[in-house]
């Protein structure tokens, strides 16, 4: 007995997910093809097929994004990337190594799956902080300096991601 393949309904959300993926994959193809226009003969069908398969396999469309939230997140991302890099370099390249490494746990406030993945990947932006393990609602942090409190910066990044994803953030104090 053959099982019927279930087709994903064509909705505005599915269509926007498809278009966003098309733009991302087209950008990747442009980089891979080194900007050569004749490569689009193969690239355009490949990009469209990849976007279609991506939407079909994901089971859902990409989350709705707030454009202003996205712009604010990009600004925060760039600012934290630069300040984090400068801080780590100054701590590790000076003769008096200003570090006190250790581990800390942080309880996530984001419920949104995509937001959590983005947040975990952004933790390394903070000066000397790296996500070492995810355990349910908690993330284990490896820190270069345990004398610093990363919680205010972590909450700022979580709030920025929640704003971008148009999600309400419930702050967990435990």
C-alpha positions as semicolon CSV with decimal commas, in nm:
position;residue;x (nm);y (nm);z (nm)
1;X;0,000;0,000;0,000
2;X;0,139;0,336;-0,104
3;X;0,144;0,627;0,138
4;X;0,028;0,956;-0,007
5;X;0,279;1,236;0,013
6;X;0,140;1,526;0,207
7;X;0,186;1,855;0,025
8;X;0,243;2,172;0,219
9;X;-0,040;2,423;0,165
10;X;0,053;2,736;-0,026
11;X;0,010;3,020;0,221
12;X;0,152;3,371;0,247
13;X;0,388;3,247;0,517
14;X;0,507;2,955;0,301
15;X;0,552;3,182;0,001
16;X;0,753;3,438;0,200
17;X;0,968;3,155;0,338
18;X;1,027;3,036;-0,018
19;X;1,119;3,385;-0,141
20;X;1,354;3,451;0,149
21;X;1,527;3,118;0,088
22;X;1,549;3,199;-0,284
23;X;1,730;3,524;-0,201
24;X;1,968;3,352;0,040
25;X;2,046;3,067;-0,200
26;X;2,081;3,311;-0,493
27;X;2,332;3,511;-0,290
28;X;2,526;3,195;-0,212
29;X;2,519;3,091;-0,578
30;X;2,643;3,434;-0,685
31;X;2,940;3,397;-0,446
32;X;3,012;3,039;-0,558
33;X;2,987;3,134;-0,928
34;X;3,215;3,432;-0,869
35;X;2,950;3,666;-1,011
36;X;2,958;3,515;-1,360
37;X;2,625;3,575;-1,536
38;X;2,649;3,266;-1,757
39;X;2,646;3,048;-1,440
40;X;2,282;3,149;-1,381
41;X;2,171;2,911;-1,658
42;X;2,239;2,627;-1,415
43;X;2,215;2,835;-1,099
44;X;1,860;2,966;-1,130
45;X;1,693;2,623;-1,153
46;X;1,925;2,491;-0,878
47;X;1,841;2,786;-0,650
48;X;1,467;2,748;-0,708
49;X;1,479;2,373;-0,646
50;X;1,690;2,416;-0,331
51;X;1,446;2,676;-0,194
52;X;1,145;2,455;-0,274
53;X;1,304;2,150;-0,110
54;X;1,410;2,358;0,191
55;X;1,057;2,486;0,251
56;X;0,909;2,139;0,197
57;X;1,149;1,965;0,433
58;X;1,129;2,226;0,707
59;X;0,757;2,168;0,755
60;X;0,704;2,535;0,818
61;X;0,796;2,872;0,679
62;X;1,058;3,105;0,817
63;X;0,944;3,316;1,111
64;X;0,799;3,661;1,051
65;X;1,058;3,929;1,108
66;X;1,021;4,287;1,217
67;X;1,228;4,499;0,977
68;X;1,305;4,760;1,245
69;X;1,386;4,480;1,492
70;X;1,618;4,323;1,233
71;X;1,798;4,655;1,178
72;X;1,843;4,704;1,554
73;X;1,968;4,346;1,588
74;X;2,223;4,397;1,308
75;X;2,350;4,710;1,485
76;X;2,376;4,524;1,816
77;X;2,546;4,230;1,642
78;X;2,810;4,452;1,483
79;X;2,869;4,656;1,801
80;X;2,902;4,345;2,021
81;X;3,125;4,168;1,766
82;X;3,371;4,455;1,762
83;X;3,372;4,520;2,137
84;X;3,395;4,147;2,213
85;X;3,693;4,106;1,981
86;X;3,872;4,407;2,128
87;X;3,807;4,290;2,485
88;X;3,934;3,935;2,428
89;X;4,242;4,062;2,243
90;X;4,327;4,306;2,524
91;X;4,281;4,035;2,790
92;X;4,489;3,771;2,619
93;X;4,760;3,969;2,443
94;X;4,883;4,170;2,742
95;X;5,171;4,030;2,953
96;X;4,948;4,020;3,263
97;X;4,684;3,776;3,140
98;X;4,359;3,922;3,278
99;X;4,153;3,605;3,281
100;X;3,982;3,383;3,536
101;X;3,817;3,109;3,328
102;X;3,519;2,907;3,442
103;X;3,168;2,791;3,368
104;X;2,832;2,950;3,438
105;X;2,469;2,860;3,357
106;X;2,211;3,091;3,204
107;X;1,839;3,021;3,180
108;X;1,693;3,101;2,838
109;X;1,390;3,326;2,819
110;X;1,326;3,276;2,446
111;X;1,067;3,011;2,364
112;X;1,098;3,048;1,986
113;X;1,309;2,767;1,836
114;X;1,471;2,983;1,567
115;X;1,537;3,255;1,825
116;X;1,707;3,010;2,059
117;X;1,937;2,883;1,784
118;X;2,029;3,239;1,687
119;X;2,084;3,336;2,052
120;X;2,312;3,036;2,120
121;X;2,517;3,131;1,815
122;X;2,537;3,496;1,926
123;X;2,667;3,420;2,276
124;X;3,022;3,409;2,144
125;X;2,989;3,779;2,053
126;X;3,015;3,871;2,418
127;X;3,363;3,930;2,554
128;X;3,516;3,595;2,648
129;X;3,188;3,402;2,648
130;X;3,109;3,083;2,459
131;X;2,804;2,855;2,465
132;X;2,945;2,516;2,571
133;X;2,627;2,310;2,610
134;X;2,250;2,342;2,583
135;X;2,051;2,155;2,849
136;X;1,677;2,214;2,814
137;X;1,612;2,577;2,907
138;X;1,969;2,630;3,027
139;X;2,287;2,706;2,841
140;X;2,626;2,632;2,991
141;X;2,864;2,920;2,932
142;X;3,241;2,899;2,918
143;X;3,380;3,234;3,030
144;X;3,730;3,379;3,015
145;X;3,668;3,591;3,323
146;X;3,428;3,477;3,595
147;X;3,454;3,820;3,760
148;X;3,232;3,963;3,486
149;X;2,852;3,927;3,491
150;X;2,732;3,838;3,138
151;X;2,360;3,836;3,231
152;X;2,279;4,199;3,134
153;X;2,438;4,153;2,790
154;X;2,275;3,812;2,741
155;X;1,934;3,959;2,824
156;X;1,994;4,249;2,583
157;X;2,072;4,005;2,300
158;X;1,772;3,786;2,387
159;X;1,542;4,090;2,392
160;X;1,679;4,208;2,057
161;X;1,615;3,866;1,901
162;X;1,264;3,855;2,051
163;X;1,191;4,201;1,905
164;X;1,320;4,094;1,564
165;X;1,101;3,780;1,571
166;X;0,802;3,979;1,701
167;X;0,792;3,763;2,014
168;X;0,714;3,859;2,372
169;X;1,007;3,774;2,600
170;X;0,928;3,632;2,943
171;X;1,226;3,703;3,167
172;X;1,313;3,403;3,384
173;X;1,480;3,507;3,707
174;X;1,576;3,158;3,828
